[in-house]
């Protein structure tokens, strides 16, 4: 007798779908496809309800030993001593790379030299040396004031650098202050010696360890990049599709630069490079503006000179001001004559449209109104434009 084979009846309404699939009008049959054959269920290896504990332990040990023997056989078959040796040679570099990140070794080193004396008293100077992160604490206390209100030229320069580069309350894209190192009371020809002598000048100025640490960390980061994260299922599907994507170019130039702001510097700005191994670092020097009779700098000239030492072609003029129409000195005089010594808030509104940083130097003729001058909006506008240019400039490491 022949075995009886049960014939499943055709699914209702699938004749037209199968014809369309055969003619190529559809890519799949959907619910009209034949059911998959039932697969044999795998034997359950979990502990049975009536299985003794000793027998279940024996099965687990047996399973482990079988897997261990088969795994060792596969390891012996596929063992490659050269690959293991190559991976072992990378271990010291990997450990050193992770150690530098754990210890907080800087990725950048921006050295700023000036021949001005270090501002502050004994306690302030000791704080700078004993507490390397003091700049983050001082930025919280940085006041919005004109440079003419500073105590001495060194304090003026320190406040200007803080506003331009670090202060997050002024503008966007603020920098971390720790990699920026200010060297006070430096020789006026410091940048010229850096360009001419190279590494010998770094040794004589005592900054070679800082530069070498940055270069070494960058070398380790390029040599031992972080592992590629595992992709999810949907990312694997996207990756399987051929998409032409250009790999990002690695930055081989170390993020180190040198800047000089000298009172007794050269008449023209100095721009050059310092050769350090396979790297080339930017060196820029700008002479500070002339000091007033009281020994202080004007805000317009000090901010412009400090900005140009980081971005040599930076400029800020009437086209960059907040207010499209500047306040003239004649109108300000007429308003003063009309209101007399009162209505200081009205004069404050008038001064809002006069930007000292854009060249409205006539404001300095009225020292009594400097205390109510709206310094913050004009400074924020200047700082935002500078930081945008600084990010786009090749001078920034």
Secondary structure, DSSP 8 states (H G I E B T S, - for coil): -----------TT-HHHHHHHHHTS-S--GGGS------------S--TT--HHHHHHHHHHHHHHHHHHHHHHHHHH--HHHHHHHHHHHHHHHHHHHHHHHT--SEEEEEEESS---S-HHHHHHHHH-TTHHHHHHTT-----GGGSSSHHHHHHHHHIIIII-TTTSSS---STTEEEE-S--TTHHHHHHHHTHHHHHHHT-HHHHHHHHHHHHHHHHS--------HHHHHHHHS-----------S-EEEEEEEETT--SS-EEEEEEETTEEEEEEEEE-----TTS---HHHHHHHHHHHHSTT----GGGSSSSS---HHHHHHHHHHHTT--HHHHHHHHTT--GGGT-GGGGG-GGGGGG--HHHHHHHHHHHHHHHHHH-TT--
